[in-house]
Amino acid sequence: MLIAEGLSLLGNLDHSPLSLLGLGSSGATTRHYDFEVTRGYLAPDGLNRSLLLVNGQFPGPTIEAKLGDTISVTVINNIDNPKEGTAIHWHGLPQRDTKWADGVPFVTQCPIASGSSFTYTFKPDVAGTSWWHAHFTAQYTDGLFGAMIIHGEKHAEYDIDLGPIFLNDYYHIDYVSYLLPVYDIPPTFVSLDNNLINGRMYFDCSLETQGRQCTPNAAISKFRFQTGKTHLLRLINAGGAAIQHFSVDDHELTVIANDFVPVEPYIQKVVHLGIGQRTDVLVKATGTDTDVVWMRSDADVFCANGTILQPNATAAVYYSNADEEARPKTQPYSWDSRDCLNDPLEITIPLEKKTPPTPDLIKTIDVKADLNGTGHLVFFVDNSQFRANFSEALLLSASRGQVDFPSNPEYNIHNYGNATAIRLIIRNLFPTVHTMHLHGHADFWILAEGRGEWDGTVVNPENPQRRDSAQMMVGTPDNPSYLVIQFDADNPGVWSLHCHLVIHVSAGLYMNVIEHPERIHNEGYEAIFRETCEPWMAFSQKHPHNQFDSGLKEKRFDNSLKVLRTGLRVENLN
């Protein structure tokens, strides 16, 4: 394992040493992976429940490659009881030459139908820590995710790479049962049950009231430190609702990267990760060789949607000669919610200086929640409540020259034409937080964040913070919060911009950005889309898919649906 310096981690990271992977050798190669997706029962925190597993693992296998390599992942959908589609997104990768591989149903593909398979092939062009996860409704909260490590230039010195460390809120019910009550009026926010570090944490079985099998004192994750050595920890928030506050008792954390962006090192006692975000930290093992300390990740109850029964996850860190049966007795650091934001923009300075150009397009995007036509609570982005049609792929339509959909405003498409530098002023008019993630780009500039009306001031204007996911504060109609981002429109395609909180994207907090539509050429897309769309259409005819949510929500069709034989085009003739 790359995490060979750690102890048992539930066997959940299919991670081989660099020497075995050949990552230390010169020359590019293709890294092949087979992902079989199934349902299975596991008890990561002692309570037995059905999860979505890849190759029987939770979390799923780690993908590892180096810059210049090709990654090939064959996803075999054997989900059953019930059967459903799936799709995998490779978080943070721009997919410049493989736009069809972004893994978003309705946008870049049809879902992979149950009983079929699809191979994603792409070259990573950014290095660092990331993850892959299902992008079909909220499947990843049922376990369908794993790490993705792309090795490149080393930007800081360390001795031991402990590998990916997942931090995630955890549910004892399936994702459908978790999401459905949100649409009621008034909405019901189901309690989260636990918080995990690398797929483990104990659970207080006395809190289980439904008679399900629960084993008390379940195992926790364990790690090994070597005295005097500097350890790299690759932190990933793979949750669905909660900001994570990570720390190691009695140790300082030196932040060296946020998402895929290396930053000038700065020291924190506690680091804060929104959903989908990653932070690489260095930890100098300053203890004695018999020390045992707690590693902690606290889910922020104040900033979460709903309550959390057990918000505080722990793992044990053992020095080289420590008693592995010993229980740590160290004390935690204190932290505050910081308005549900990340570290201050002033201190997160990218190592590679990039000054944002003067934008040639500035748009204000308002986010709010309201009742839809059926009286259910949903989110609106720029006055549109997003819904998708899984049987249509916008990228395929755009490659054929269709980039406007006047009869389908619920697709929430923003055609930004030939703009080269796009600035979005995103305003939150609803009293909850958001983590905004942009596809098709390794990062974007975060120019400003705050509450009220933005006065135009840019933080660190010569070199603002960059990352692929950014936090937004709570806002109201009278006092909205704002997040100002900017990105170079240098990747012609159709790309998603959405909140990464599963409740929010489920309820419609989502839009599609079209960049340089005249440069979206059909580069063999017809055949590639046929690989997923034909099996999906056949599957959905036998298994009508009444997808309830909008993230990605399928537009429900009935017998008035007519398939027009124009490639794979599907139109609703109502």
C-alpha positions in Angstrom: 0.0 0.0 0.0 1.0 3.6 -0.5 -0.3 3.9 3.0 1.9 1.0 4.2 3.0 3.3 7.0 -0.6 3.2 8.2 -2.2 0.2 9.8 -5.4 -1.6 8.8 -7.9 0.6 7.0 -10.8 -1.9 6.5 -9.0 -3.1 3.4 -10.7 -0.2 1.7 -7.9 1.3 -0.3 -6.7 -0.8 -3.2 -3.4 1.0 -3.1 -0.1 -0.5 -4.3 3.4 0.7 -3.6 4.9 3.1 -6.1 7.5 0.6 -7.0 4.9 -2.0 -7.9 2.9 0.4 -10.0 6.0 1.5 -11.8 5.1 5.1 -11.1 8.7 5.9 -10.4 9.9 4.9 -13.8 10.1 7.1 -16.9 7.7 6.9 -19.8 3.9 7.0 -19.9 1.7 4.0 -19.7 -1.9 3.0 -19.5 -3.4 2.2 -16.1 -6.2 -0.3 -16.5 -8.9 -0.7 -13.8 -12.1 -2.8 -13.8 -14.9 -1.5 -11.5 -17.7 -3.9 -10.8 -20.5 -2.0 -9.1 -22.8 -4.1 -6.9 -24.9 -3.9 -3.8 -23.6 -5.6 -0.7 -23.9 -5.5 3.1 -21.1 -4.1 5.3 -20.9 -2.6 8.7 -18.3 0.2 8.5 -19.3 1.6 11.9 -20.8 -1.6 13.4 -24.3 -1.2 11.9 -25.0 -3.6 9.0 -26.6 -1.9 6.0 -26.7 -2.2 2.2 -24.1 -0.2 0.3 -23.0 0.4 -3.3 -19.6 -1.3 -3.6 -16.9 -1.4 -6.2 -15.2 -4.7 -6.3 -16.7 -5.4 -3.0 -14.9 -2.5 -1.3 -16.0 0.6 0.7 -14.6 3.1 -0.1 -13.8 1.9 -3.6 -10.4 1.2 -5.1 -7.8 4.0 -5.5 -6.8 5.0 -9.0 -3.2 6.0 -9.2 -1.2 7.3 -12.1 1.3 9.9 -13.1 1.1 12.9 -15.5 1.3 11.6 -19.0 -0.3 8.3 -18.3 -3.6 7.2 -19.7 -6.3 5.9 -17.3 -8.7 3.4 -18.5 -11.6 2.3 -16.2 -14.2 -0.2 -17.3 -17.3 0.3 -15.1 -19.5 -2.8 -15.0 -23.0 -2.1 -13.6 -24.3 -5.1 -11.7 -26.4 -3.1 -9.4 -29.5 -5.1 -8.5 -32.5 -5.1 -6.1 -33.4 -2.6 -7.5 -31.6 -2.3 -10.8 -30.5 1.3 -11.7 -28.1 3.2 -13.8 -24.9 4.7 -12.8 -22.1 7.0 -14.1 -18.7 8.0 -12.6 -17.2 11.5 -12.5 -13.5 12.0 -12.2 -13.5 15.0 -9.9 -11.4 18.0 -10.9 -10.1 16.7 -14.2 -10.8 19.0 -17.2 -11.2 16.2 -19.7 -10.0 18.6 -22.5 -9.6 15.9 -25.2 -12.1 13.4 -23.7 -15.2 15.6 -23.0 -17.4 12.5 -23.2 -15.6 11.0 -20.2 -16.7 13.6 -17.6 -19.3 11.1 -16.3 -22.4 13.3 -16.0 -25.6 11.7 -17.2 -27.6 14.0 -19.5 -24.6 16.2 -20.0 -21.8 14.0 -21.3 -23.4 10.5 -21.5 -26.4 8.5 -20.8 -26.3 6.4 -17.6 -24.6 3.0 -17.7 -27.6 0.7 -17.7 -27.8 -2.1 -15.2 -26.3 -5.2 -16.8 -24.1 -3.2 -19.2 -20.6 -1.7 -19.0 -18.7 1.4 -20.3 -15.0 2.2 -20.4 -13.8 5.7 -19.5 -10.4 6.5 -21.1 -8.7 9.8 -20.4 -5.3 11.4 -19.7 -5.0 13.5 -16.5 -3.4 16.8 -17.1 -3.2 18.0 -13.5 -1.5 16.4 -10.6 -2.4 16.0 -7.0 -5.1 14.5 -4.8 -8.6 14.0 -5.9 -11.4 11.4 -6.0 -13.9 9.7 -8.3 -17.6 9.3 -7.4 -20.9 8.4 -8.8 -22.7 11.3 -10.5 -26.0 9.5 -10.9 -28.4 11.1 -8.4 -26.8 10.7 -4.9 -25.3 7.3 -5.2 -22.0 8.2 -3.9 -23.5 8.7 -0.4 -24.3 5.0 -0.5 -20.5 4.3 -0.9 -19.8 4.7 -4.6 -16.6 6.7 -4.4 -12.8 6.3 -4.1 -9.5 8.2 -4.3 -7.6 9.3 -7.4 -4.0 10.2 -7.0 -2.1 11.8 -9.9 1.6 12.0 -9.3 3.6 14.9 -10.7 6.2 17.4 -9.6 6.8 17.4 -5.9 6.1 20.8 -4.5 7.1 20.2 -0.9 9.5 17.8 0.9 8.2 14.9 3.0 9.4 11.5 4.0 6.3 9.3 4.0 3.1 9.5 1.9 0.3 8.2 4.1 -2.0 8.2 1.1 -5.7 9.4 0.8 -7.7 9.9 4.0 -11.4 10.1 3.5 -13.6 12.2 5.8 -17.3 11.7 5.2 -20.6 12.0 7.0 -22.4 8.7 6.9 -26.1 7.6 6.7 -27.7 4.4 8.0 -30.4 4.7 5.3 -30.2 4.6 1.5 -29.8 7.8 -0.4 -33.4 7.8 -1.7 -34.8 7.6 1.9 -32.4 10.4 2.9 -33.4 12.7 0.0 -37.2 12.3 -0.4 -38.3 14.0 2.8 -36.6 17.2 1.7 -39.2 17.9 -0.9 -42.1 17.9 1.6 -43.6 21.1 2.9 -42.3 21.8 5.4 -39.2 20.0 4.5 -37.8 17.3 6.8 -34.1 17.1 7.1 -33.2 13.5 8.1 -30.5 13.2 10.7 -27.1 12.1 9.6 -25.9 9.1 11.7 -22.2 9.2 11.9 -18.9 10.6 10.7 -16.1 8.3 9.3 -12.3 8.5 8.8 -11.2 6.2 5.9 -14.5 4.3 6.1 -14.4 3.5 9.9 -15.8 4.7 13.1 -17.7 3.1 16.0 -21.4 3.8 16.6 -23.4 4.0 19.8 -25.7 1.0 19.2 -28.1 2.3 21.9 -29.1 4.9 19.3 -30.3 2.3 16.9 -34.1 2.1 17.3 -35.1 0.0 14.2 -33.9 -3.4 15.4 -31.1 -3.6 12.8 -27.9 -5.6 13.5 -25.4 -3.4 15.3 -22.0 -4.4 16.8 -20.8 -2.0 19.5 -17.2 -0.8 19.7 -16.5 -1.2 16.0 -13.0 -0.7 14.8 -11.5 2.7 13.9 -8.8 3.5 11.4 -5.2 3.4 12.5 -2.1 5.1 11.2 1.6 4.9 12.0 4.0 7.9 12.5 7.7 7.7 12.6 9.5 10.1 15.0 11.2 12.9 13.2 9.7 12.1 9.9 7.4 14.4 7.8 4.2 12.7 6.7 1.9 13.7 3.8 -1.8 13.3 4.5 -4.1 13.6 1.5 -7.5 14.7 3.0 -10.7 14.3 1.0 -14.2 15.3 2.1 -16.3 12.7 0.4 -19.5 13.5 2.4 -22.8 14.7 1.2 -23.8 17.3 3.8 -21.2 18.4 6.2 -18.0 20.6 6.3 -15.2 18.7 8.0 -12.7 20.1 10.5 -9.6 18.0 10.5 -6.8 17.9 13.1 -4.2 15.7 14.7 -3.8 16.2 18.5 -0.5 17.8 19.6 0.6 18.3 16.0 0.6 21.2 13.5 -0.7 20.9 10.0 1.2 22.5 7.1 -1.1 23.1 4.2 0.6 22.6 0.9 -2.3 22.2 -1.6 -6.0 22.9 -1.8 -7.8 20.7 -4.4 -5.3 20.4 -7.3 -3.6 23.7 -6.5 -0.2 23.8 -4.6 -0.1 26.8 -2.3 2.5 28.6 -0.3 2.8 26.5 2.9 1.0 27.8 5.9 0.4 26.3 9.3 -2.9 25.5 10.9 -4.0 23.5 14.0 -7.3 22.6 12.2 -8.1 22.6 8.5 -11.6 23.0 7.0 -12.9 21.1 4.0 -16.2 21.6 2.2 -17.8 18.7 0.3 -15.7 17.5 -2.6 -12.7 19.5 -1.5 -9.2 18.1 -0.9 -6.4 19.5 1.2 -2.8 18.1 1.3 -1.1 18.7 4.6 2.3 17.8 6.0 2.7 16.6 9.6 6.1 16.5 11.3 6.1 13.6 13.8 7.4 15.5 16.9 6.4 13.0 19.5 8.4 10.1 21.1 8.3 6.7 19.6 5.8 5.4 22.2 3.2 8.1 21.7 -0.4 7.5 20.8 -2.6 10.4 19.6 -6.0 11.0 18.2 -6.6 12.0 14.6 -10.0 13.8 14.4 -12.5 15.0 11.9 -15.5 16.9 13.2 -18.5 17.3 11.0 -19.9 20.8 11.4 -23.4 20.5 12.7 -24.1 24.2 12.5 -23.3 24.3 8.8 -24.9 20.9 7.9 -28.4 20.3 6.5 -30.1 18.6 9.5 -28.6 17.1 12.6 -25.8 14.6 13.1 -26.0 11.9 15.8 -22.3 11.4 16.0 -20.4 14.2 14.4 -17.0 13.6 15.8 -14.9 11.0 14.0 -11.6 9.7 15.4 -8.7 7.5 14.3 -5.7 6.5 16.2 -2.1 7.4 15.3 0.6 5.1 16.8 4.3 6.0 16.8 6.8 3.2 15.9 7.1 1.6 19.3 3.7 2.5 20.8 1.4 -0.1 22.3 -1.1 -0.8 19.6 -3.7 -1.7 22.2 -3.4 1.6 23.9 -6.2 4.2 23.6 -5.0 7.8 23.0 -5.6 10.3 25.8 -4.8 13.4 23.9 -7.1 16.5 23.8 -8.6 18.2 20.7 -7.9 21.6 19.4 -10.8 24.0 19.4 -12.2 25.4 16.1 -15.0 27.6 14.9 -17.3 27.4 11.9 -15.9 30.6 10.3 -19.2 31.3 8.6 -18.9 27.9 7.0 -16.0 29.0 4.8 -12.5 27.6 4.1 -9.3 29.2 5.4 -9.2 32.9 4.7 -8.5 33.8 1.0 -5.7 36.1 2.2 -3.5 33.2 3.3 -4.2 30.7 0.5 -1.8 31.8 -2.1 -1.0 29.5 -5.1 2.6 28.7 -5.7 2.2 29.2 -9.4 1.3 32.8 -9.9 -1.7 33.5 -12.2 -3.3 36.9 -12.5 -6.9 36.8 -13.7 -7.4 38.8 -16.9 -10.1 41.5 -17.4 -13.2 39.5 -17.9 -15.1 39.8 -21.2 -18.3 38.4 -19.7 -19.7 39.1 -16.2 -22.8 37.4 -15.0 -24.7 37.5 -11.8 -26.3 34.2 -10.8 -28.9 34.1 -8.0 -29.5 31.0 -6.0 -32.7 30.7 -4.0 -35.2 28.1 -2.8 -38.9 28.2 -3.4 -42.0 26.1 -4.0 -42.4 24.6 -7.5 -45.7 24.1 -9.3 -46.5 21.0 -7.3 -45.9 22.7 -4.0 -42.5 21.1 -3.2 -39.4 22.9 -2.0 -36.7 23.1 -4.7 -33.8 25.3 -5.6 -33.7 27.8 -8.4 -30.5 28.9 -10.2 -31.1 32.1 -12.2 -34.9 31.5 -11.8 -34.6 28.0 -13.3 -35.3 24.8 -11.4 -33.0 22.3 -13.1 -34.2 19.0 -14.4 -32.5 16.5 -16.7 -33.4 14.0 -19.3 -31.1 11.0 -18.9 -31.9 9.9 -22.5 -30.4 13.0 -24.0 -26.8 14.2 -23.8 -26.2 17.9 -24.2 -22.6 17.4 -25.4 -23.9 15.3 -28.3 -26.5 17.9 -29.2 -23.9 20.6 -29.0 -21.6 18.7 -31.3 -24.4 18.6 -33.8 -24.8 22.4 -33.5 -27.8 22.6 -31.2 -26.9 24.8 -28.2 -30.3 26.4 -27.5 -33.3 24.6 -26.0 -36.1 27.1 -25.7 -38.7 24.4 -25.1 -36.7 23.0 -22.2 -35.8 25.9 -19.8 -35.4 23.3 -17.0 -32.2 22.2 -18.6 -30.8 25.5 -17.3 -28.3 26.1 -20.1 -26.1 29.2 -20.1 -24.5 29.7 -23.5 -21.5 32.0 -23.0 -20.6 32.0 -26.6 -17.0 33.1 -27.5 -16.2 34.7 -24.1 -12.7 33.9 -23.1 -12.6 35.1 -19.5 -15.9 34.6 -17.5 -16.6 36.1 -14.1 -19.6 34.8 -12.2 -21.0 36.7 -9.2 -23.0 33.9 -7.4 -25.4 35.3 -4.8 -27.0 33.0 -2.2 -30.5 34.2 -1.1 -31.3 31.2 1.0 -30.2 30.5 4.6 -28.0 27.5 4.0 -24.4 27.0 2.8 -23.2 25.7 -0.5 -20.1 24.1 -2.0 -19.9 25.2 -5.6 -18.1 22.9 -8.0 -17.3 23.6 -11.7 -16.6 20.8 -14.2 -14.3 21.0 -17.2 -11.7 23.1 -15.4 -8.9 22.0 -13.0 -9.5 25.2 -11.0 -11.0 28.7 -11.0 -10.0 31.9 -9.3 -11.9 32.8 -6.1 -11.9 36.6 -6.2 -14.1 37.4 -3.2 -16.5 36.0 -0.7 -18.7 37.8 1.8 -22.2 39.0 2.6 -24.2 41.9 1.2 -23.3 43.5 -2.1 -19.8 42.9 -3.5 -17.9 46.1 -3.8 -15.6 44.9 -6.5 -12.6 44.3 -4.2 -10.5 41.2 -5.2 -8.5 39.4 -2.6 -4.8 39.0 -3.6 -5.6 40.5 -7.0 -2.2 39.5 -8.5 -2.6 35.9 -7.5 -6.0 34.9 -6.0 -6.7 31.5 -4.5 -7.7 28.9 -7.1 -9.5 25.6 -6.6 -12.3 23.5 -8.2 -14.8 23.8 -5.3 -15.5 26.8 -3.2 -17.6 27.5 -0.1 -20.6 29.9 0.1 -22.0 31.5 3.2 -25.6 31.5 4.4 -27.6 34.3 2.8 -31.1 35.8 2.7 -33.0 37.9 0.2 -32.3 41.0 2.2 -28.7 40.2 2.9 -27.4 37.7 0.3 -24.0 36.2 0.5 -21.7 36.2 -2.5 -19.0 34.1 -4.1 -17.1 35.7 -7.0 -15.3 33.2 -9.3 -13.6 33.6 -12.6 -12.3 31.1 -15.1 -10.7 31.0 -18.5 -13.1 29.7 -21.1 -10.5 27.5 -22.7 -12.2 24.2 -22.9 -15.0 24.1 -25.5 -17.8 21.9 -24.2 -20.8 21.6 -22.0 -19.9 21.7 -18.3 -21.8 21.5 -15.0 -21.7 24.1 -12.3 -23.5 22.8 -9.2 -23.6 22.7 -5.4 -22.0 19.5 -4.1 -24.4 19.1 -1.1 -26.5 16.1 -2.2 -29.7 17.6 -0.9 -29.1 20.8 -2.8 -28.1 19.4 -6.2 -31.0 16.9 -5.8 -33.4 19.8 -5.4 -32.1 21.6 -8.5 -29.1 23.7 -7.6 -27.4 23.1 -10.9 -26.7 24.8 -14.2 -24.9 24.0 -17.5 -22.3 26.2 -19.1 -21.6 26.0 -22.8 -18.1 27.3 -23.8 -17.3 28.2 -27.4 -20.1 26.2 -29.0 -18.8 26.6 -32.6 -15.6 24.7 -31.5 -17.5 21.7 -30.1 -16.8 19.4 -32.9 -18.2 15.9 -33.2 -15.0 13.9 -32.7 -16.5 10.4 -32.9 -19.1 11.3 -30.3 -21.9 9.5 -32.1 -20.3 6.0 -31.6 -19.2 6.8 -28.0 -22.6 8.0 -26.9 -24.2 5.0 -28.5 -22.3 2.8 -26.1 -24.3 4.1 -23.1 -27.4 5.5 -24.7 -28.6 2.5 -26.6 -28.4 0.1 -23.6 -29.9 2.8 -21.4 -32.9 3.3 -23.7 -33.5 -0.4 -23.9 -33.2 -0.8 -20.1 -35.4 2.2 -19.3 -38.2 0.8 -21.6 -38.3 -2.4 -19.5 -37.6 -0.6 -16.2 -39.3 2.8 -16.2 -37.1 5.1 -14.3 -39.2 7.5 -12.2 -36.2 9.4 -10.8 -37.5 11.7 -8.1 -34.7 14.2 -7.8 -33.0 16.8 -10.0 -29.5 15.9 -9.4 -29.4 14.7 -11.8 -33.2 14.5 -12.2 -34.6 12.6 -15.1 -37.5 14.2 -16.9 -40.3 11.7 -16.5 -41.7 10.5 -19.9 -44.9 8.6 -20.6 -46.5 7.0 -23.6 -46.3 10.3 -25.5 -42.6 9.8 -25.8 -41.5 9.3 -29.4 -38.0 8.3 -30.4 -36.8 10.2 -33.5 -34.3 8.2 -35.5 -31.7 11.0 -35.7 -28.8 9.3 -34.2 -29.6 8.9 -30.5 -31.8 12.0 -30.3 -34.8 11.7 -28.0 -37.5 14.4 -28.0 -40.6 14.8 -25.8 -43.3 15.7 -28.2 -45.8 17.0 -25.6 
